[in-house]
Amino acid sequence: MSVELADADIGILADLREWVHDLLTDAAAPEPAITASLCILTELVTNALTHGAPAGQCRLHLVPGRVLRMEIDDRSPHAATVADHPRRTRGAGGFGLVIVQHLASTWGQTPHPSGGKTVWAEINLG
């Protein structure tokens, strides 16, 4: 599945979460994997919409019963970084990739030669 985020607003998250929930439920994924997938998807798409200048595509790849891979493109020249201050109590943000790091089986980013990047995460389903 691929969804264009360039003209989307944060409201698209509800549709994406519903689609992923249904997809993983139909694939008989365990509930903890479904919940973790929804949290990861929310963080990555929110980051792309908020900081992605503008966001690109959201792609989801499912290897049934095994792995869900989420890829979100953005056009920001800045690398996605995990906050080095996880105990910080002030400020509104900075914890999204900490959540992704803890919930995903693996995650990373791939820079685009023309600028921007793809931030991706995988979660084991079984």
C-alpha positions in Angstrom: 0.0 0.0 0.0 1.2 3.5 -0.8 -0.4 6.8 0.3 0.7 10.2 -0.8 1.1 12.5 2.2 2.2 15.7 0.3 -1.2 17.4 0.5 -2.4 15.5 3.6 -2.9 16.9 7.1 -2.7 15.1 10.4 -6.3 13.8 9.9 -5.0 11.2 7.5 -3.6 9.3 10.5 -7.0 8.0 11.5 -7.5 6.4 8.1 -4.0 4.9 8.1 -4.3 3.5 11.6 -7.7 1.9 10.7 -6.3 0.4 7.5 -3.2 -1.0 9.3 -5.3 -2.3 12.2 -7.7 -4.2 9.8 -4.8 -5.5 7.7 -2.9 -6.9 10.7 -6.1 -8.3 12.3 -6.9 -10.1 9.1 -3.3 -11.4 9.0 -3.8 -12.8 12.6 -1.0 -10.6 14.0 -0.9 -10.7 17.9 -2.5 -7.7 19.6 0.9 -6.3 21.0 2.3 -6.2 17.5 -0.8 -4.4 16.2 -0.6 -1.8 19.0 3.1 -1.3 18.5 2.7 -1.0 14.7 0.0 1.7 15.2 2.2 3.7 17.6 5.2 3.5 15.2 3.1 4.5 12.2 1.6 7.4 14.1 5.1 8.7 15.1 6.7 8.4 11.7 3.8 9.9 9.8 3.5 12.7 12.4 7.2 13.5 12.1 7.0 13.6 8.3 4.0 15.9 8.3 5.4 18.1 11.0 9.1 18.3 9.9 9.2 16.8 6.4 9.0 20.0 4.4 6.6 18.6 2.9 6.0 14.9 3.4 6.2 12.4 0.6 4.8 8.9 0.5 3.9 6.4 3.2 4.5 2.8 2.0 3.5 -0.3 3.9 4.9 -3.7 3.1 3.5 -6.8 4.8 5.1 -10.2 4.8 2.1 -12.1 6.1 2.7 -13.5 9.6 6.2 -12.2 9.7 7.0 -8.5 9.3 5.3 -5.2 8.7 7.7 -2.6 7.1 6.6 1.1 7.2 8.5 3.6 5.0 7.7 7.3 5.1 9.4 9.8 2.8 10.1 13.4 3.6 12.0 16.2 2.0 13.8 17.5 5.0 17.5 17.7 4.7 18.0 16.9 8.4 18.6 13.4 9.6 16.0 11.8 11.9 17.6 11.6 15.3 16.7 10.0 18.6 16.5 12.5 21.4 19.5 12.4 23.6 17.5 13.7 26.5 14.9 11.0 27.2 14.4 12.2 30.8 13.6 15.7 29.7 10.3 16.9 31.2 9.9 20.2 29.5 8.9 20.9 25.9 6.2 19.4 23.7 8.1 17.0 21.6 11.4 15.1 21.0 10.2 11.6 22.1 8.8 10.2 18.9 11.8 8.3 17.7 12.5 7.1 21.3 9.2 5.4 21.1 10.0 4.0 17.6 13.4 2.8 18.8 11.8 0.9 21.7 8.9 -0.6 19.8 10.3 -1.5 16.4 12.3 -4.6 15.7 14.6 -2.4 13.6 14.4 1.1 12.1 16.6 3.5 10.2 16.7 6.0 7.4 17.9 6.1 3.9 18.9 9.4 2.4 17.7 10.3 -1.1 20.3 11.6 -3.6 18.1 14.4 -4.6 17.5 15.5 -0.9 15.3 14.3 1.9 15.1 10.7 3.2 13.0 7.7 3.9 12.5 6.9 7.5 11.6 3.2 7.9 10.7 0.8 10.7 10.0 -2.9 10.8 8.1 -4.9 13.4 8.0 -8.7 13.7 4.5 -10.0 13.8 5.0 -13.5 15.0 
